[in-house]
Amino acid sequence: MGHNYAKPLTAEARMERVFSRLPSDWAVKMERQPGTGWSVWMQRPDGTLHQETRDTLLEALEDVWRALR
């Protein structure tokens, strides 16, 4: 049996992965909403936009990124 299993990424590594893949021409807005968590909004240059509100900034970033890529 192999021992070449991938370790799960830390929250910091996951966040860095999203930020490093964002094109420089995308608009990004992040806000912490009182009582509801984090809101992240992204817009591609073609005008397509998406917003998510989640408990953590990381969850919101990943969900918006997945929806727009």
GROMACS elastic network, one bead per residue, 0.5 to 0.9 nm:
[ bonds ]
;  ai    aj funct       b0    kb
    2     5     6  0.77048   500
    6     9     6  0.87203   500
    7    10     6  0.89605   500
    9    12     6  0.79294   500
    9    13     6  0.57765   500
    9    14     6  0.60715   500
   10    13     6  0.51543   500
   10    14     6  0.62117   500
   10    15     6  0.86286   500
   11    14     6  0.51139   500
   11    15     6  0.61735   500
   11    16     6  0.85936   500
   11    58     6  0.71750   500
   12    15     6  0.51684   500
   12    16     6  0.61357   500
   12    17     6  0.85717   500
   12    58     6  0.86842   500
   13    16     6  0.50299   500
   13    17     6  0.60838   500
   13    18     6  0.87915   500
   14    17     6  0.50421   500
   14    18     6  0.65101   500
   14    19     6  0.88202   500
   14    58     6  0.75666   500
   14    62     6  0.83757   500
   15    18     6  0.52727   500
   15    19     6  0.62741   500
   15    20     6  0.85655   500
   15    57     6  0.87413   500
   15    58     6  0.60301   500
   15    61     6  0.77082   500
   15    62     6  0.79604   500
   16    19     6  0.50915   500
   16    20     6  0.58879   500
   16    21     6  0.85329   500
   17    20     6  0.52782   500
   17    21     6  0.63640   500
   17    22     6  0.89208   500
   18    21     6  0.53452   500
   18    22     6  0.64292   500
   18    58     6  0.89207   500
   18    61     6  0.72361   500
   18    62     6  0.67660   500
   18    65     6  0.72272   500
   19    22     6  0.53732   500
   19    23     6  0.87652   500
   19    61     6  0.87835   500
   20    23     6  0.82125   500
   22    25     6  0.84002   500
   22    26     6  0.70488   500
   22    65     6  0.81485   500
   23    26     6  0.57245   500
   23    44     6  0.86999   500
   24    27     6  0.81241   500
   25    43     6  0.89757   500
   25    44     6  0.72419   500
   25    45     6  0.64383   500
   26    42     6  0.67940   500
   26    43     6  0.56080   500
   26    45     6  0.60814   500
   27    41     6  0.79831   500
   27    42     6  0.54302   500
   27    43     6  0.50072   500
   27    44     6  0.66610   500
   27    45     6  0.79721   500
   27    49     6  0.89533   500
   28    40     6  0.73399   500
   28    41     6  0.57430   500
   28    43     6  0.66629   500
   29    39     6  0.80933   500
   29    40     6  0.57284   500
   29    41     6  0.50693   500
   29    42     6  0.64304   500
   30    38     6  0.71431   500
   30    39     6  0.57594   500
   30    41     6  0.64540   500
   30    42     6  0.87968   500
   30    57     6  0.80525   500
   30    61     6  0.85876   500
   31    37     6  0.86040   500
   31    38     6  0.57667   500
   31    39     6  0.51919   500
   31    40     6  0.65194   500
   31    41     6  0.87686   500
   31    57     6  0.87386   500
   32    35     6  0.88026   500
   32    36     6  0.79698   500
   32    37     6  0.57976   500
   32    39     6  0.61084   500
   32    40     6  0.87349   500
   32    57     6  0.81557   500
   33    36     6  0.54510   500
   33    37     6  0.53345   500
   33    38     6  0.57062   500
   33    39     6  0.66473   500
   33    53     6  0.85178   500
   34    37     6  0.66730   500
   34    38     6  0.86319   500
   36    39     6  0.84668   500
   36    53     6  0.74394   500
   36    54     6  0.73644   500
   36    55     6  0.68171   500
   37    53     6  0.66116   500
   37    54     6  0.55631   500
   37    56     6  0.62076   500
   37    57     6  0.77241   500
   38    52     6  0.81697   500
   38    53     6  0.54168   500
   38    54     6  0.54212   500
   38    55     6  0.59850   500
   38    56     6  0.58325   500
   38    57     6  0.53003   500
   38    58     6  0.87598   500
   38    59     6  0.86612   500
   38    60     6  0.66585   500
   39    51     6  0.70227   500
   39    52     6  0.57116   500
   39    54     6  0.65993   500
   39    55     6  0.88281   500
   39    56     6  0.88850   500
   39    57     6  0.74735   500
   39    60     6  0.65415   500
   39    61     6  0.85957   500
   40    50     6  0.83474   500
   40    51     6  0.55854   500
   40    52     6  0.55721   500
   40    53     6  0.64518   500
   40    54     6  0.85329   500
   40    57     6  0.76251   500
   40    60     6  0.57909   500
   40    61     6  0.61644   500
   40    64     6  0.70643   500
   41    49     6  0.72403   500
   41    50     6  0.58148   500
   41    52     6  0.67108   500
   41    53     6  0.88783   500
   41    60     6  0.87704   500
   41    61     6  0.84200   500
   41    64     6  0.71417   500
   42    48     6  0.84655   500
   42    49     6  0.56186   500
   42    50     6  0.56998   500
   42    51     6  0.65588   500
   42    61     6  0.89345   500
   42    64     6  0.68999   500
   42    65     6  0.78551   500
   42    68     6  0.80656   500
   43    46     6  0.80687   500
   43    47     6  0.61684   500
   43    48     6  0.56289   500
   43    50     6  0.66099   500
   43    51     6  0.88827   500
   43    68     6  0.81510   500
   44    47     6  0.55314   500
   44    48     6  0.54139   500
   44    49     6  0.63372   500
   44    68     6  0.76588   500
   45    48     6  0.73505   500
   46    49     6  0.88800   500
   48    68     6  0.76675   500
   49    64     6  0.89231   500
   49    68     6  0.73964   500
   50    64     6  0.61566   500
   50    65     6  0.87158   500
   50    67     6  0.71533   500
   50    68     6  0.70242   500
   51    60     6  0.82589   500
   51    63     6  0.87272   500
   51    64     6  0.62079   500
   52    59     6  0.88698   500
   52    60     6  0.55895   500
   52    61     6  0.79803   500
   52    63     6  0.68989   500
   52    64     6  0.61199   500
   53    56     6  0.85011   500
   53    57     6  0.85698   500
   53    59     6  0.85391   500
   53    60     6  0.58429   500
   54    57     6  0.69681   500
   54    58     6  0.84856   500
   54    59     6  0.60858   500
   54    60     6  0.51652   500
   54    61     6  0.89390   500
   54    63     6  0.89003   500
   55    58     6  0.87155   500
   55    59     6  0.72157   500
   55    60     6  0.77277   500
   56    59     6  0.54039   500
   56    60     6  0.64950   500
   56    61     6  0.87562   500
   57    60     6  0.52260   500
   57    61     6  0.61087   500
   57    62     6  0.86219   500
   58    61     6  0.51352   500
   58    62     6  0.61170   500
   58    63     6  0.85322   500
   59    62     6  0.52940   500
   59    63     6  0.61022   500
   59    64     6  0.86355   500
   60    63     6  0.52368   500
   60    64     6  0.61840   500
   60    65     6  0.84844   500
   61    64     6  0.53927   500
   61    65     6  0.60367   500
   61    66     6  0.85736   500
   62    65     6  0.50909   500
   62    66     6  0.60690   500
   62    67     6  0.86117   500
   63    66     6  0.52061   500
   63    67     6  0.62576   500
   63    68     6  0.88529   500
   64    67     6  0.51148   500
   64    68     6  0.63517   500
   64    69     6  0.86354   500
   65    68     6  0.53861   500
   65    69     6  0.59504   500
   66    69     6  0.56489   500
